[in-house]
Amino acid sequence: MVGFASACGPERPSRSVTAENRASSRVEADHRDRLIRDTQETPVSDNTKLVAEKRTDFGKGAARKIRRAGNIPAVMYGHGTEPVHISLPGHDTMMALKQANALLTIVVDGKEQLALAKDVQRDAIKPVIDHVDLVVVRKGEKVTVDVAVHLEGEAAPETVVTLDHNTLQVEALATNIPENVVVSVEGLEAGTQILAGAVELPEGATLVTDEEALVVNVTQAISAEALEAELAEAEAEAGIEREESDEEAAEAAAEGESAEGDDAKAEGDEA
């Protein structure tokens, strides 16, 4: 999401790293002695140039015609200017928008204009872009954007790392937007919490998200036995009868055979 400094966008839904997928959420740590690393200094200032064409036909039919030609319908507005309806080159635009908060140079009738993608509408089934809203920006202007939070490192054994905020909202120069924010969880023990205010941002960027917002929460992992017991209790409360697994059936049969053997031996001793 892109907005001007006064904008305040919605928070994205949280993503929980459970005991089952915990391994996939961890990556190798570069520095074990730091809990929080600086944002990667990879700004999106190396903007992509897209040559656009003005369009005068509107509506769903016109938009479908543009997409059939391999292009993407778009509208560009901002700074009090009249909206400009344009057609963008499909492949180049899709490649450029793979990077969040990508700074674009839109060329219309030979004139260049810096812009950020404010809204990207994608097809629900096919990997294509249906429409793009572009907001005009200028060099030296600050904008408010959502920047992805990237976890690095491996927490202490038997812990679960939960990422409560996938993104942080920051204010930065339009020509120097950080690519992401890196937070290290290396060696963190259960009970550790990292708030938004503790995350270091690059020079020139300021935090818009509430400083008290919980970003990372490290909790004690539940054991397999405890998890099984909780599931069994929940199923019992819901009146769900569990089917006996092959392993459980084999164990029951073995116990039955052992009991029968003990009974037979006891009868023999009495005789």
N, C-alpha and C positions, 0 to 999 in steps of 0.2 A: 504494500500500500504506500502510496506517495501522497504527500500533502504539503502545504506550506507550513511555516513555523507555527501558525496558530491552530493548525488542524490537530485533531486527536482521533486516531483510528481505533477500531476495535481490536481487542486482543485476540490472538489466534488460540485455538483449542490446545490444551496441554497434551503431551505424549508421555506415557508412563512406560518405563523400562522394567518389565516384570521379571520374575525369576527365570521364566522360560526363555526370554529373548535378551537377557542381560548381557550375555557374551557378545552378541552382535552389536550392542550399543557402545562397546568399549574399543578404544584404539590405543596404539602404543604411545606412551608419554615421552616427550622430548626432554622435559625438565622435571625431575622428581621433587625438587626442593621448592616448587612454587605451587600455590593452590589456585591462583587465578592469573592467567596470562593476558597480556595486552591483546587488543584486537589485531588481527592480521592486517598489516599495513598494505593491503591490496585495494586501493580505491578504484572506483569505477570511472575514473577521469579519462581513460582511453576510450573515448566514445566511438560508436559505430555510425558511419554515414549511410543513410538510406535515401535514395532518390525516389520521391513520391510524385504522383500525378493528381491534380485537382479533379474532383468528380462533381458532376452536376445532376446526375441521376440518383435518386434516393429510394428508400423502401426495400422490402425483402427481396423483390425480384431483381433489383439492381445489385444488391449485395451478393446474391447467389451468382449472378453473372460475373462479378469481380472475382469471386472465389474460384469459379470454374476456370478462369483465365490464369489461376495460380497466384493471385494477389490477395491482399487482405484489406477490407474496408476499414477506415479509421477516421477519427476526428481529432483535431488539435485546437486547443484553446488555452486561455490564460492571459493575465496582465491586462485585462480589459479589452482584449482584441476580440473580434468576431470569430466564432468557430469556423475552422477551415476543414472541409470534408475532403479527404484524400484517399488515395489507393496506394498501399505499400507493397513492395516486392515480397512475395510470400516466403520463400526460402530464407532470404537474408534476414527478414524480420523475425522469423521463428528462431533462427540461430542467435540473434542478438538478444532476444527476450529469455533465453535460457539462463542468463545471468540476472539475478534479482537487482532491481533498482538500476538497470543499465541506462547510462546516459547516451542519448541518441542525437545525432545531427540530422535533421530532416531537411532535405533540399527540395524546395518547391519553386518552380519557375526560375531556377538558378539562384535563389536566395536561401541561405542556410539559417536554421533555427534550432537551438538546443531544446530538447524536450525529454521528459521522463514518462514512462508508461504508468498511468494512474490506474487503469483498469484493463485487464486482458480477459476477454470472453473466449473460452475454449469449447470445442465440441465435446459433448458428453460421451461420445463413443470413439470418434476418430481423432487421431493425434494432430488436429489442425486448430488454428486460431480463427475464430469467427469475426472478431472485431476488437479494435484497440482504441482506448481513449488516451490521448497524449496531452500532458500539461506542459505549457511553455515555461522554461526556466532561463535564467540569465547568469552569466559568470558573476561570482561574488554574492549570489543570492543563497540564503539558507533555506533548506526544505526539511520537513519532518517525514521520516521514512521508517519502515519496519525492517530491522536487520536481524538475520537469523542467528540463533545461539548454537554454537558448535561445542559439544563436549569432547574433552580430550583426557586421556589417562584412564587408569583403572583404580576404582575405590578399594577399600580394605576388603578382605575375604568375608564372605557371608553377609554382604550388604546388597541393597537394591537402590539404584540411582534413578530418581524420578525427575524428569525435566518438566517443570510446571509452566514455564514460559518458553515456547519455541522461538519467539522473537522478542526483541526489545525495541521500543520506539525511541529513536534518537533524532536530534537536530544536527545537521551537518551541511557544509557547502555542497551545492548541487554538483560541483565538479570534483568533489572529494568524499564521496559516500563510501563508508567501509563495507567491504564485501560480507563480513560476518563478525561475530563476537566469539572469541574462544575462551571457554571456561574449563580449567583443569580440575578434575575430580581425583587426581592421583593420590592414593593413600588415604582418602577421607574416611573417617570412621562413622558408624551409625550415629545418628543424632545431629550430624552436621547439616547446616542450612546455609545457602548462599543467596543473599538478597540482591536485588537489582543495583542498589547503591554501592555494593562491593565489587561490581564488575568494572574493570578498568576499560576506559574508552580511549581511542586515539586522540591526539591533539586536534582541537578544532571541533570535536563532536561533544554534544552534551546530552544527558539522559532526559527523556521526556516521560518515560514510564515511571510510575511511583517507586521511589527508592526503597520502600518497604515491601515491594512485590517479591514474592518467593520465586526464585528462578530454579534452584536446584535443591532437592531434598534427599538426604541419604538416610535410609532406614535399615533396620535389621532384616535380613532375609528370613523367610519362614522355611522351616525344614520340610522335607517331603512327607514325613510322618505327620507333622502338625497340619500340613495342607490337606492330607488325606482325611484326617480326623475332622477338620472343619467342613470338608465336602460331604462327608458321611452324615455329620450332624445337620447340615443344611438340607440334605436330601430327606433325612428322617422327619424333619419339621415340615417339609413340603409333602410328605406322604409318598415319596418316590421309593420304589423297591428296586434295589440294585440287582442286576444279574450277576451271578457268580462267575468269576473268570475261570479259565482253564487251570491257571496256577492255584487259585483258591480251591477249586474242585479236587485237584491232585493232592493238595495238602490235607483236605478233609478226608479223602479216601485213605491216605497214609495213616492219619491219626486213627481212623476207624479200624484199619487192619492191625495197628499196634495195640489198640484196646482189646480187640478180639483175642489176640495172642496172649495178652496178659491174663484175660479171663480164663482161657483154656489152661494156661499153666497153673493158675490158682486152683482150678478144679482138680487137676492132676495131683497137686501136692496134698489136697484134702483127701483124695482117694488113697 
